[in-house]
Amino acid sequence: MSFLDRLLGNDQQRAAKYAGRESASDRAARKRRESYRRNVAKTARQGQAWEDRDRANERRGGWYRSGR
């Protein structure tokens, strides 16, 4: 038995206490994936809004309008 085992105790017993729970690294990875999906959707909405505005400008005559 090493010094750390005597100091910290049996790591298998400690790990069994947390069985079924999400690890910190798994939680961070899950949060990162959720954030990415949320940001992709937000960016897609912004891009679609820009496209809609651009098409509306083209229907009105674009950046140049004659004096009518």
Secondary structure, DSSP 8 states (H G I E B T S, - for coil): --HHHHHH--HHHHHHHTTTS--HHHHHHHHHHHHHHHHHHHHHHHHHHHHHHHHHHHHHTTT-----
